[in-house]
Amino acid sequence: MECAAAGVILKTISNAGKVVIVDLTKGELGSFGSEHTRSKEAEEASKKPGLFGR
């Protein structure tokens, strides 16, 4: 998820909107951490209240 979208996501959730996050890649080319670590972090983030799906 793009960090810059956090404000829009939080505002949408606070207004009882539905938020679905779509990951277009697994972060294979990311410069921090491993693909495995990013996958685990994404899985944990999906459990946050207010997210409709991932």
N, C-alpha and C positions, 0 to 999 in steps of 0.2 A: 504494500500500500504506500502510496506517496504521502510523505509526512505533511506536505502542504495541504492535504485534504482533511486533516484532523479536525479543524474548526467547523467545516461544513458537516462532517460526519456527526460531531457532537451536537451541533445545533439541530440537525435533522432528528436525531434520537430524542433530544429534549423536547421537541415539538411533536412527539409520538409518531414520527415518520419511520419508514422501514429502510434499513441500510443493508445492502448486499455488496460485499467486496469481491472483486474478481482479480485473481492473480494471473497475469498473462505469461509469466515465466516463473521458474523456480529460483531465480536469482543466481544462475550459474556464473554470470560474469561480475557479480558483486565483488567489491574490494575488501569487505569486512566479513569475517567469519566464513563458515563453510556452507555449502548448499544444504547439508543436513541440519545445521544449526538454524538456518533461516526457515526451513520447513517446519521444524519443531516450534519456533517462535510464532509462525503464522498459525499453526494448529492451536496453540495456547490463546492467541489473540482472538481466534474465532469463538472462543467460549465466553467472551465478554458480554455482559448484559446489553441488550439493545440491538445487537447484530442479528439480522434476519437470516443471513446465510453467507457462505463464502464458497 
